């Protein structure tokens, strides 16, 4: 028994060493050079587009109230001149990520991560999976060693640099596919059954969206595509054909659903699966023993990917339908899986006089904020606390706030989302299940 235990331990150690050696092997830098050049270009373009469309004013400056991410309540928008400065700095750092080396690259990567993530943390109502993905990529760019110049075709990098970006992209795709394995998506073809007919005006393909079978085909293909595309990209024989489907798939979703530059980001990032050259580097650098610095980096990466693999499953810890309660919904790579809308009416009551009044939400929120808040319980709670504090400042005695919220999910009849009799001022947003959410 002891002998077998020793052999098993030795075999495991050898396998770990082989994997470690493979990851530390020097490989051609060209795939990563293309990746960072495309990613930096798209980030610069995205920042310019954001300013051009006037979204700095609309998203950050005009609203009286911003919804906070849990734990990041301290993140606030800066005055206008500084918000524009942040975006100009984002553009400059994106260019630095594209072409920089050594300290220029390092400073650019850190700056890009900080500026982009800061702007996304300002208001929770603008959360999107692809913004989350971009922040992760920016963070990974900060961790890797400073890369060689993008025009150096003979340069090498550690194999693990390429692997971590492939792994992150794989997690996004596969988890998005797994999230599609649900009754509404596969059996009812919802919400595509709602969305696709609205695009029947498109040339050539428009009439297809009126066919009864089309939403079902799109639903099943979307699930299978997300679950399997990475494996076809990893295979040299199927890689080119798989990448063509990446272009078609994301171009089509971009046209149909108007989701900004996310399709371009995914089309660009998946280029890292290509080798862009034949054979091994001319003079690969010898392997170096692990150092404390490398070990620390490895520890950070292991922790990151453990989080990426486990955190999306937290929804299983909560009762009810995750699409209804949205407890554990975010950060799980659930991309465009539901059609959901709500109407929220807030009532503020003076505890001393007993008088109760109705709130005009538009007095404090822009249309986008109001739309997102009215179907997401944690935002409803945040807004209720804001209202209670606001009316306390103008003279109400210990204000009580309740909300009557009706929500429709995938075109079903609207129902009450939360208990309209609960004083939300007494509730706190924690990781514990929200007992005031009503079942659907």
VOPAGU-2260 file (C-alpha; in pm, 1 decimal, decimal comma):
REM VOPAGU-2260
SITE   aa  ch    i         X         Y         Z
SITE  UNK   A    0       0,0       0,0       0,0
SITE  UNK   A    1     279,6     240,0      93,3
SITE  UNK   A    2     467,6     148,4    -225,1
SITE  UNK   A    3     166,3     223,5    -444,5
SITE  UNK   A    4     110,0     550,7    -260,9
SITE  UNK   A    5     470,9     653,0    -324,5
SITE  UNK   A    6     445,7     563,1    -693,2
SITE  UNK   A    7     120,7     756,6    -734,0
SITE  UNK   A    8     273,5    1058,5    -564,0
SITE  UNK   A    9     583,0    1037,3    -781,9
SITE  UNK   A   10     372,1    1003,6   -1099,0
SITE  UNK   A   11     164,2    1306,1   -1001,6
SITE  UNK   A   12     478,6    1508,5    -932,6
SITE  UNK   A   13     622,3    1411,9   -1270,5
SITE  UNK   A   14     304,3    1512,1   -1450,4
SITE  UNK   A   15     304,4    1849,7   -1274,9
SITE  UNK   A   16     669,2    1901,0   -1367,8
SITE  UNK   A   17     600,7    1813,7   -1733,9
SITE  UNK   A   18     309,5    2059,5   -1744,7
SITE  UNK   A   19     520,3    2324,2   -1572,5
SITE  UNK   A   20     805,4    2271,4   -1818,7
SITE  UNK   A   21     566,9    2291,8   -2115,8
SITE  UNK   A   22     416,9    2616,2   -1990,0
SITE  UNK   A   23     760,3    2768,9   -1933,2
SITE  UNK   A   24     887,3    2667,6   -2276,8
SITE  UNK   A   25     969,4    2960,0   -2505,8
SITE  UNK   A   26     742,4    2989,7   -2809,4
SITE  UNK   A   27     704,0    3231,4   -3096,3
SITE  UNK   A   28     567,7    3568,3   -2974,1
SITE  UNK   A   29     374,5    3646,9   -3293,5
SITE  UNK   A   30      31,3    3517,9   -3176,3
SITE  UNK   A   31      47,6    3733,9   -2865,3
SITE  UNK   A   32     183,2    4031,0   -3061,4
SITE  UNK   A   33    -117,4    4015,4   -3293,7
SITE  UNK   A   34    -348,9    3974,1   -2994,6
SITE  UNK   A   35    -223,4    4277,0   -2805,9
SITE  UNK   A   36    -207,6    4492,5   -3117,9
SITE  UNK   A   37    -571,2    4416,6   -3205,3
SITE  UNK   A   38    -689,1    4446,7   -2845,3
SITE  UNK   A   39    -511,7    4780,1   -2794,1
SITE  UNK   A   40    -651,5    4914,8   -3121,2
SITE  UNK   A   41   -1006,8    4816,3   -3025,1
SITE  UNK   A   42    -968,1    4969,1   -2680,3
SITE  UNK   A   43    -850,3    5297,2   -2829,3
SITE  UNK   A   44   -1134,0    5290,9   -3081,0
SITE  UNK   A   45   -1385,1    5212,0   -2805,9
SITE  UNK   A   46   -1273,6    5507,2   -2592,9
SITE  UNK   A   47   -1288,8    5746,4   -2888,9
SITE  UNK   A   48   -1634,7    5615,0   -2980,1
SITE  UNK   A   49   -1752,7    5656,4   -2621,1
SITE  UNK   A   50   -1655,8    6024,1   -2617,5
SITE  UNK   A   51   -1784,5    6085,7   -2970,8
SITE  UNK   A   52   -2130,9    5955,9   -2879,4
SITE  UNK   A   53   -2150,1    6187,3   -2578,4
SITE  UNK   A   54   -2168,5    5902,5   -2330,5
SITE  UNK   A   55   -1937,2    6065,3   -2078,5
SITE  UNK   A   56   -2210,1    6320,5   -2008,4
SITE  UNK   A   57   -2496,4    6070,9   -2036,8
SITE  UNK   A   58   -2340,6    5795,4   -1824,8
SITE  UNK   A   59   -2132,0    5977,7   -1568,1
SITE  UNK   A   60   -2210,4    6346,7   -1542,1
SITE  UNK   A   61   -2585,4    6393,5   -1595,2
SITE  UNK   A   62   -2734,6    6138,0   -1349,5
SITE  UNK   A   63   -2796,3    6255,3    -994,5
SITE  UNK   A   64   -2751,2    5905,6    -860,0
SITE  UNK   A   65   -2522,5    5617,6    -955,0
SITE  UNK   A   66   -2579,3    5253,5    -866,2
SITE  UNK   A   67   -2277,8    5104,0    -692,4
SITE  UNK   A   68   -2108,6    4768,6    -728,2
SITE  UNK   A   69   -2104,7    4576,8    -400,9
SITE  UNK   A   70   -1785,0    4668,0    -217,0
SITE  UNK   A   71   -1707,8    4960,5    -451,5
SITE  UNK   A   72   -1944,1    5220,2    -310,3
SITE  UNK   A   73   -1649,3    5458,3    -283,5
SITE  UNK   A   74   -1605,4    5479,1    -663,6
SITE  UNK   A   75   -1754,7    5807,1    -782,9
SITE  UNK   A   76   -1740,9    6003,6   -1110,1
SITE  UNK   A   77   -1493,6    6289,5   -1133,4
SITE  UNK   A   78   -1571,2    6639,4   -1264,8
SITE  UNK   A   79   -1612,8    6664,6   -1641,4
SITE  UNK   A   80   -1259,3    6776,0   -1725,8
SITE  UNK   A   81   -1111,0    6483,8   -1531,7
SITE  UNK   A   82   -1352,0    6228,5   -1681,4
SITE  UNK   A   83   -1238,8    6337,3   -2026,7
SITE  UNK   A   84    -880,6    6318,5   -1903,1
SITE  UNK   A   85    -936,8    5960,1   -1791,0
SITE  UNK   A   86   -1056,8    5866,2   -2139,3
SITE  UNK   A   87    -766,2    6040,4   -2313,3
SITE  UNK   A   88    -533,6    5853,4   -2077,9
SITE  UNK   A   89    -716,3    5532,2   -2169,3
SITE  UNK   A   90    -653,0    5596,5   -2537,4
SITE  UNK   A   91    -283,2    5667,2   -2479,3
SITE  UNK   A   92    -239,8    5356,0   -2265,0
SITE  UNK   A   93    -419,7    5141,6   -2525,9
SITE  UNK   A   94    -165,1    5258,3   -2783,0
SITE  UNK   A   95     111,3    5177,2   -2535,7
SITE  UNK   A   96     -24,7    4824,5   -2496,5
SITE  UNK   A   97     -28,3    4791,6   -2875,3
SITE  UNK   A   98     332,6    4883,0   -2944,2
SITE  UNK   A   99     512,3    4942,2   -2616,3
SITE  UNK   A  100     794,9    4738,4   -2465,9
SITE  UNK   A  101     960,7    4725,0   -2124,3
SITE  UNK   A  102     848,4    5002,9   -1888,8
SITE  UNK   A  103     628,4    5167,8   -2156,1
SITE  UNK   A  104     427,4    4849,5   -2194,9
SITE  UNK   A  105     410,8    4787,5   -1820,3
SITE  UNK   A  106     293,2    5140,9   -1738,2
SITE  UNK   A  107      44,3    5131,2   -2027,0
SITE  UNK   A  108    -106,6    4797,7   -1923,4
SITE  UNK   A  109    -153,1    4906,2   -1562,7
SITE  UNK   A  110    -297,9    5241,3   -1668,3
SITE  UNK   A  111    -536,8    5079,2   -1916,0
SITE  UNK   A  112    -662,7    4839,3   -1650,1
SITE  UNK   A  113    -711,0    5113,9   -1391,6
SITE  UNK   A  114    -879,8    5366,5   -1621,5
SITE  UNK   A  115   -1113,3    5121,3   -1792,6
SITE  UNK   A  116   -1212,1    4939,0   -1474,4
SITE  UNK   A  117   -1264,6    5267,8   -1291,6
SITE  UNK   A  118   -1511,2    5390,8   -1554,2
SITE  UNK   A  119   -1701,7    5061,6   -1544,6
SITE  UNK   A  120   -1728,2    5064,6   -1165,9
SITE  UNK   A  121   -1901,8    5402,2   -1159,2
SITE  UNK   A  122   -2251,6    5271,6   -1234,8
SITE  UNK   A  123   -2379,4    4915,5   -1204,4
SITE  UNK   A  124   -2662,5    4970,6   -1452,8
SITE  UNK   A  125   -2406,8    4970,3   -1734,3
SITE  UNK   A  126   -2267,8    4628,3   -1643,7
SITE  UNK   A  127   -2212,0    4406,5   -1945,4
SITE  UNK   A  128   -2032,8    4073,5   -1970,0
SITE  UNK   A  129   -1797,0    4208,3   -2233,0
SITE  UNK   A  130   -1691,0    4499,2   -2009,6
SITE  UNK   A  131   -1611,0    4243,2   -1741,3
SITE  UNK   A  132   -1414,2    4041,4   -1997,8
SITE  UNK   A  133   -1216,3    4347,8   -2106,9
SITE  UNK   A  134   -1122,2    4430,1   -1746,5
SITE  UNK   A  135    -999,3    4072,5   -1699,0
SITE  UNK   A  136    -788,6    4085,7   -2016,3
SITE  UNK   A  137    -641,1    4419,2   -1904,7
SITE  UNK   A  138    -554,5    4265,9   -1566,1
SITE  UNK   A  139    -385,6    3965,8   -1731,7
SITE  UNK   A  140    -185,7    4203,4   -1950,2
SITE  UNK   A  141     -49,4    4358,3   -1630,0
SITE  UNK   A  142      65,7    4020,1   -1494,5
SITE  UNK   A  143     263,9    3888,1   -1790,4
SITE  UNK   A  144     632,1    3972,7   -1851,7
SITE  UNK   A  145     695,3    4274,1   -2071,2
SITE  UNK   A  146     661,6    4141,4   -2428,3
SITE  UNK   A  147     903,7    4198,3   -2717,5
SITE  UNK   A  148     835,9    4448,0   -2993,9
SITE  UNK   A  149     539,8    4348,0   -3208,5
SITE  UNK   A  150     745,7    4371,7   -3527,8
SITE  UNK   A  151    1008,5    4123,1   -3404,0
SITE  UNK   A  152     895,3    3801,8   -3576,2
SITE  UNK   A  153    1173,0    3591,3   -3421,1
SITE  UNK   A  154    1105,3    3698,3   -3061,7
SITE  UNK   A  155     989,6    3443,9   -2806,0
SITE  UNK   A  156     772,5    3448,7   -2494,3
SITE  UNK   A  157     689,2    3188,0   -2230,0
SITE  UNK   A  158     420,0    2949,7   -2352,8
SITE  UNK   A  159     199,8    3023,1   -2049,7
SITE  UNK   A  160     148,5    3382,6   -2167,1
SITE  UNK   A  161     -47,8    3258,7   -2467,0
SITE  UNK   A  162    -218,8    2982,6   -2267,5
SITE  UNK   A  163    -378,0    3210,8   -2006,2
SITE  UNK   A  164    -553,4    3420,7   -2271,1
SITE  UNK   A  165    -674,0    3112,0   -2453,9
SITE  UNK   A  166    -803,0    2974,3   -2124,1
SITE  UNK   A  167    -988,7    3296,3   -2040,8
SITE  UNK   A  168   -1153,1    3302,3   -2383,1
SITE  UNK   A  169   -1242,6    2934,5   -2342,1
SITE  UNK   A  170   -1414,1    3006,4   -2010,2
SITE  UNK   A  171   -1618,8    3286,3   -2165,8
SITE  UNK   A  172   -1739,7    3071,1   -2454,4
SITE  UNK   A  173   -1800,1    2745,8   -2267,3
SITE  UNK   A  174   -1978,0    2905,2   -1972,6
SITE  UNK   A  175   -2191,8    3107,0   -2212,6
SITE  UNK   A  176   -2285,8    2780,3   -2381,1
SITE  UNK   A  177   -2361,0    2600,6   -2056,0
SITE  UNK   A  178   -2582,5    2889,1   -1947,5
SITE  UNK   A  179   -2790,7    2831,1   -2261,7
SITE  UNK   A  180   -2877,3    2478,8   -2152,4
SITE  UNK   A  181   -3210,6    2572,9   -1996,5
SITE  UNK   A  182   -3576,1    2513,6   -2074,4
SITE  UNK   A  183   -3659,4    2858,4   -2212,5
SITE  UNK   A  184   -3361,1    2872,7   -2447,1
SITE  UNK   A  185   -3370,2    2520,2   -2592,7
SITE  UNK   A  186   -3735,0    2413,6   -2565,3
SITE  UNK   A  187   -3921,7    2744,7   -2597,9
SITE  UNK   A  188   -3657,7    2921,4   -2813,1
SITE  UNK   A  189   -3692,8    3223,3   -2587,9
SITE  UNK   A  190   -3603,3    3504,2   -2608,5
SITE  UNK   A  191   -3499,8    3458,0   -2974,7
SITE  UNK   A  192   -3862,6    3383,7   -3060,6
SITE  UNK   A  193   -3931,7    3742,2   -2950,1
SITE  UNK   A  194   -3625,0    3912,4   -3092,1
SITE  UNK   A  195   -3572,2    3761,9   -3437,9
SITE  UNK   A  196   -3906,1    3853,7   -3603,3
SITE  UNK   A  197   -3830,7    4219,4   -3530,3
SITE  UNK   A  198   -3546,1    4198,4   -3785,8
SITE  UNK   A  199   -3750,4    4072,0   -4079,0
SITE  UNK   A  200   -3667,4    4393,9   -4266,0
SITE  UNK   A  201   -3300,5    4300,7   -4311,5
SITE  UNK   A  202   -3197,6    4231,7   -4672,5
SITE  UNK   A  203   -3158,3    3868,7   -4783,0
SITE  UNK   A  204   -3175,9    3709,1   -4436,7
SITE  UNK   A  205   -3472,4    3909,6   -4304,4
SITE  UNK   A  206   -3748,0    3675,2   -4432,2
SITE  UNK   A  207   -3579,1    3380,1   -4257,1
SITE  UNK   A  208   -3657,2    3538,0   -3920,7
SITE  UNK   A  209   -4030,0    3499,3   -3980,4
SITE  UNK   A  210   -4003,0    3120,6   -4007,4
SITE  UNK   A  211   -4127,3    2930,1   -3702,0
SITE  UNK   A  212   -3824,4    2703,1   -3695,3
SITE  UNK   A  213   -3559,5    2978,5   -3714,0
SITE  UNK   A  214   -3550,7    3072,4   -3340,5
SITE  UNK   A  215   -3509,3    2704,4   -3251,1
SITE  UNK   A  216   -3224,1    2658,9   -3498,2
SITE  UNK   A  217   -3052,8    2973,8   -3371,0
SITE  UNK   A  218   -3099,3    2868,1   -3007,1
SITE  UNK   A  219   -2952,2    2522,1   -3051,7
SITE  UNK   A  220   -2674,3    2641,4   -3279,7
SITE  UNK   A  221   -2584,7    2918,9   -3033,5
SITE  UNK   A  222   -2557,5    2672,5   -2747,3
SITE  UNK   A  223   -2349,7    2421,6   -2944,4
SITE  UNK   A  224   -2131,8    2695,5   -3093,1
SITE  UNK   A  225   -2042,5    2841,2   -2753,3
SITE  UNK   A  226   -1975,9    2501,1   -2598,1
SITE  UNK   A  227   -1759,5    2366,0   -2881,6
SITE  UNK   A  228   -1597,6    2651,9   -3074,6
SITE  UNK   A  229   -1284,4    2664,1   -2856,2
SITE  UNK   A  230   -1208,2    2296,8   -2922,8
SITE  UNK   A  231   -1226,4    2358,1   -3299,2
SITE  UNK   A  232   -1002,4    2664,8   -3260,2
SITE  UNK   A  233    -745,7    2454,1   -3073,4
SITE  UNK   A  234    -733,3    2196,1   -3353,3
SITE  UNK   A  235    -500,2    2300,3   -3635,1
SITE  UNK   A  236    -710,9    2114,8   -3892,7
SITE  UNK   A  237   -1034,5    2293,5   -3806,1
SITE  UNK   A  238    -895,3    2626,8   -3686,7
SITE  UNK   A  239    -943,2    2830,9   -4003,5
SITE  UNK   A  240   -1298,7    2708,3   -4061,8
SITE  UNK   A  241   -1377,8    2765,4   -3694,3
SITE  UNK   A  242   -1247,5    3119,7   -3712,7
SITE  UNK   A  243   -1467,5    3189,6   -4013,8
SITE  UNK   A  244   -1765,9    3085,7   -3802,2
SITE  UNK   A  245   -1641,6    3320,6   -3528,8
SITE  UNK   A  246   -1651,2    3607,8   -3778,9
SITE  UNK   A  247   -1996,4    3511,7   -3908,5
SITE  UNK   A  248   -2143,3    3443,4   -3565,3
SITE  UNK   A  249   -2026,7    3764,7   -3400,8
SITE  UNK   A  250   -2098,9    3977,6   -3706,5
SITE  UNK   A  251   -2454,8    3846,8   -3713,2
SITE  UNK   A  252   -2509,4    3905,3   -3340,4
SITE  UNK   A  253   -2364,4    4254,1   -3377,5
SITE  UNK   A  254   -2607,6    4340,4   -3657,5
SITE  UNK   A  255   -2909,1    4188,4   -3484,0
SITE  UNK   A  256   -2857,7    4302,1   -3128,4
SITE  UNK   A  257   -2648,1    4619,5   -3147,9
SITE  UNK   A  258   -2409,6    4524,6   -2866,4
SITE  UNK   A  259   -2137,3    4776,7   -2939,7
SITE  UNK   A  260   -1783,2    4664,7   -3016,8
SITE  UNK   A  261   -1807,9    4332,8   -2829,2
SITE  UNK   A  262   -1832,6    4130,4   -3154,8
SITE  UNK   A  263   -1513,8    4299,4   -3277,6
SITE  UNK   A  264   -1341,3    4227,3   -2945,7
SITE  UNK   A  265   -1418,7    3855,6   -2966,3
SITE  UNK   A  266   -1326,3    3836,9   -3335,3
SITE  UNK   A  267    -996,1    4008,2   -3258,0
SITE  UNK   A  268    -911,7    3819,7   -2938,1
SITE  UNK   A  269    -962,9    3473,8   -3087,6
SITE  UNK   A  270    -675,0    3544,1   -3325,2
SITE  UNK   A  271    -449,1    3432,6   -3040,7
SITE  UNK   A  272    -536,0    3072,1   -3132,9
SITE  UNK   A  273    -337,0    3108,4   -3458,3
SITE  UNK   A  274      34,9    3034,7   -3472,3
SITE  UNK   A  275     115,7    3292,4   -3745,9
SITE  UNK   A  276     429,3    3108,5   -3847,9
SITE  UNK   A  277     570,5    2762,0   -3898,1
SITE  UNK   A  278     808,4    2571,8   -3683,5
SITE  UNK   A  279     970,4    2659,0   -3355,3
SITE  UNK   A  280    1160,1    2978,8   -3280,3
SITE  UNK   A  281    1510,6    2984,5   -3427,1
SITE  UNK   A  282    1692,1    3006,0   -3092,6
SITE  UNK   A  283    1459,6    2924,5   -2804,5
SITE  UNK   A  284    1578,6    3044,1   -2468,5
SITE  UNK   A  285    1668,9    2774,0   -2215,8
SITE  UNK   A  286    1429,2    2702,8   -1931,9
SITE  UNK   A  287    1502,4    2887,9   -1614,3
SITE  UNK   A  288    1426,4    2751,9   -1268,6
SITE  UNK   A  289    1122,2    2885,8   -1089,1
SITE  UNK   A  290    1193,1    3202,0    -891,1
SITE  UNK   A  291     991,9    3356,3    -605,2
SITE  UNK   A  292     860,6    3620,5    -846,0
SITE  UNK   A  293     738,2    3359,5   -1093,1
SITE  UNK   A  294     584,9    3155,7    -810,0
SITE  UNK   A  295     391,1    3458,5    -689,0
SITE  UNK   A  296     266,5    3523,5   -1042,4
SITE  UNK   A  297     164,3    3158,4   -1072,8
SITE  UNK   A  298     -22,9    3178,9    -744,4
SITE  UNK   A  299    -215,4    3484,0    -862,7
SITE  UNK   A  300    -305,3    3313,1   -1190,2
SITE  UNK   A  301    -417,7    2993,2   -1018,0
SITE  UNK   A  302    -636,0    3196,3    -781,2
SITE  UNK   A  303    -780,4    3393,2   -1072,5
SITE  UNK   A  304    -875,9    3092,1   -1280,6
SITE  UNK   A  305   -1008,9    2903,7    -978,0
SITE  UNK   A  306   -1236,3    3201,9    -920,9
SITE  UNK   A  307   -1337,0    3210,9   -1287,5
SITE  UNK   A  308   -1426,7    2842,8   -1283,7
SITE  UNK   A  309   -1614,6    2838,6    -951,5
SITE  UNK   A  310   -1778,9    3179,2    -902,6
SITE  UNK   A  311   -2028,9    3148,4   -1191,5
SITE  UNK   A  312   -2181,0    2845,5   -1015,6
SITE  UNK   A  313   -2274,8    3040,1    -702,4
SITE  UNK   A  314   -2629,8    3078,0    -833,7
SITE  UNK   A  315   -2685,5    2716,5    -726,2
SITE  UNK   A  316   -2664,8    2833,2    -365,0
SITE  UNK   A  317   -2973,3    3052,4    -403,4
SITE  UNK   A  318   -3336,2    2939,6    -422,2
SITE  UNK   A  319   -3552,5    3016,5    -723,8
SITE  UNK   A  320   -3492,9    3085,6   -1091,8
SITE  UNK   A  321   -3169,4    3280,2   -1139,2
SITE  UNK   A  322   -3322,6    3468,4   -1433,1
SITE  UNK   A  323   -3597,5    3592,1   -1202,7
SITE  UNK   A  324   -3408,3    3662,6    -880,6
SITE  UNK   A  325   -3074,3    3748,5   -1049,4
SITE  UNK   A  326   -2897,1    3626,2    -736,3
SITE  UNK   A  327   -2567,5    3494,6    -870,0
SITE  UNK   A  328   -2649,9    3610,6   -1223,5
SITE  UNK   A  329   -2365,8    3853,0   -1295,9
SITE  UNK   A  330   -2008,6    3743,6   -1370,6
SITE  UNK   A  331   -2136,2    3410,3   -1498,8
SITE  UNK   A  332   -2104,4    3478,8   -1873,3
SITE  UNK   A  333   -2480,6    3469,6   -1928,7
SITE  UNK   A  334   -2499,4    3660,3   -2253,7
SITE  UNK   A  335   -2836,6    3779,8   -2386,7
SITE  UNK   A  336   -3035,8    3492,7   -2238,3
SITE  UNK   A  337   -3361,0    3663,4   -2145,5
SITE  UNK   A  338   -3610,6    3932,1   -2232,6
SITE  UNK   A  339   -3695,7    4103,2   -1906,6
SITE  UNK   A  340   -3867,0    4429,9   -1825,5
SITE  UNK   A  341   -4017,8    4583,8   -1516,2
SITE  UNK   A  342   -4209,2    4875,0   -1370,5
SITE  UNK   A  343   -4115,0    4997,3   -1023,9
SITE  UNK   A  344   -4326,1    5231,6    -813,7
SITE  UNK   A  345   -4170,4    5349,7    -488,0
SITE  UNK   A  346   -4363,9    5472,1    -186,2
SITE  UNK   A  347   -4202,3    5682,2      87,0
SITE  UNK   A  348   -4375,4    5706,0     423,4
SITE  UNK   A  349   -4311,6    5944,0     712,1
SITE  UNK   A  350   -4295,0    5721,9    1021,9
SITE  UNK   A  351   -4418,3    5999,0    1251,6
SITE  UNK   A  352   -4715,7    6133,0    1054,9
SITE  UNK   A  353   -4797,2    5814,9     865,3
SITE  UNK   A  354   -4828,7    6007,9     538,5
SITE  UNK   A  355   -4711,4    5822,2     228,8
SITE  UNK   A  356   -4627,5    5956,1    -117,4
SITE  UNK   A  357   -4529,4    5819,7    -456,9
SITE  UNK   A  358   -4182,2    5888,9    -599,7
SITE  UNK   A  359   -4118,7    6013,1    -953,1
SITE  UNK   A  360   -3818,0    5795,3   -1044,4
SITE  UNK   A  361   -3727,2    6012,6   -1342,2
SITE  UNK   A  362   -3648,6    6295,4   -1100,8
SITE  UNK   A  363   -3335,2    6105,5    -999,6
SITE  UNK   A  364   -3260,2    5852,2   -1275,0
SITE  UNK   A  365   -3207,5    5860,1   -1649,4
SITE  UNK   A  366   -3419,5    5622,5   -1865,0
SITE  UNK   A  367   -3147,7    5356,3   -1885,8
SITE  UNK   A  368   -3093,2    5353,1   -1510,0
SITE  UNK   A  369   -3465,1    5332,6   -1442,5
SITE  UNK   A  370   -3509,4    5048,0   -1691,0
SITE  UNK   A  371   -3226,7    4839,7   -1542,2
SITE  UNK   A  372   -3318,8    4912,5   -1181,3
SITE  UNK   A  373   -3683,1    4810,1   -1228,2
SITE  UNK   A  374   -3597,7    4441,8   -1281,2
SITE  UNK   A  375   -3292,1    4382,0   -1060,3
SITE  UNK   A  376   -3352,2    4339,5    -685,6
SITE  UNK   A  377   -3016,7    4467,4    -561,7
SITE  UNK   A  378   -3059,9    4789,3    -759,0
SITE  UNK   A  379   -3414,9    4827,1    -628,6
SITE  UNK   A  380   -3272,9    4802,0    -276,8
SITE  UNK   A  381   -2999,4    5056,4    -350,6
SITE  UNK   A  382   -3245,8    5305,8    -491,5
SITE  UNK   A  383   -3479,5    5255,8    -195,5
SITE  UNK   A  384   -3196,2    5343,2      45,2
SITE  UNK   A  385   -3106,5    5645,7    -162,6
SITE  UNK   A  386   -3468,9    5765,1    -149,0
SITE  UNK   A  387   -3491,4    5708,2     224,9
SITE  UNK   A  388   -3174,0    5908,4     289,3
SITE  UNK   A  389   -3278,5    6179,2      45,4
SITE  UNK   A  390   -3618,1    6237,2     202,3
SITE  UNK   A  391   -3473,0    6219,0     553,3
SITE  UNK   A  392   -3248,9    6512,0     463,5
SITE  UNK   A  393   -3545,5    6723,7     354,6
SITE  UNK   A  394   -3744,3    6667,0     669,9
SITE  UNK   A  395   -3921,9    6330,7     675,9
SITE  UNK   A  396   -3904,8    6147,4    1007,0
SITE  UNK   A  397   -3740,5    5803,5     977,1
SITE  UNK   A  398   -3869,4    5742,4     621,3
SITE  UNK   A  399   -3999,9    5398,2     528,2
SITE  UNK   A  400   -3960,4    5291,8     166,5
SITE  UNK   A  401   -4145,6    5012,3      -8,0
SITE  UNK   A  402   -4173,7    4926,4    -375,8
SITE  UNK   A  403   -4437,1    4774,6    -598,2
SITE  UNK   A  404   -4242,3    4611,3    -880,2
SITE  UNK   A  405   -4402,0    4417,9   -1164,4
SITE  UNK   A  406   -4169,8    4223,0   -1394,7
SITE  UNK   A  407   -4225,4    4021,7   -1710,9
SITE  UNK   A  408   -3974,4    3748,9   -1803,3
SITE  UNK   A  409   -3958,7    3619,1   -2160,7
SITE  UNK   A  410   -4297,8    3768,9   -2251,9
SITE  UNK   A  411   -4483,7    3594,5   -1970,3
SITE  UNK   A  412   -4750,8    3791,4   -1779,6
SITE  UNK   A  413   -4594,9    4039,7   -1538,0
SITE  UNK   A  414   -4583,5    3945,2   -1170,4
SITE  UNK   A  415   -4472,0    4104,1    -847,2
SITE  UNK   A  416   -4095,4    4070,6    -811,2
SITE  UNK   A  417   -4061,1    4168,9    -445,4
SITE  UNK   A  418   -4285,7    4186,7    -141,3
SITE  UNK   A  419   -4455,5    4529,5    -168,4
SITE  UNK   A  420   -4509,4    4544,7     208,1
SITE  UNK   A  421   -4142,3    4516,7     307,9
SITE  UNK   A  422   -3972,7    4830,9     438,1
SITE  UNK   A  423   -3659,4    4819,8     222,5
SITE  UNK   A  424   -3480,0    5061,4     454,5
SITE  UNK   A  425   -3443,1    4773,0     699,0
SITE  UNK   A  426   -3289,8    4538,6     441,3
SITE  UNK   A  427   -2920,5    4514,2     358,0
SITE  UNK   A  428   -2749,6    4390,0      42,6
SITE  UNK   A  429   -2537,5    4087,3     133,9
SITE  UNK   A  430   -2450,5    3752,3     -22,1
SITE  UNK   A  431   -2732,5    3593,2     177,7
SITE  UNK   A  432   -3055,0    3504,0      -9,0
SITE  UNK   A  433   -3297,8    3795,5     -33,3
SITE  UNK   A  434   -3610,1    3666,2     137,9
SITE  UNK   A  435   -3816,0    3962,2      15,9
SITE  UNK   A  436   -3792,8    3844,9    -347,3
SITE  UNK   A  437   -4115,8    3667,7    -442,0
SITE  UNK   A  438   -4106,4    3338,1    -636,5
SITE  UNK   A  439   -4205,9    3346,7   -1001,2
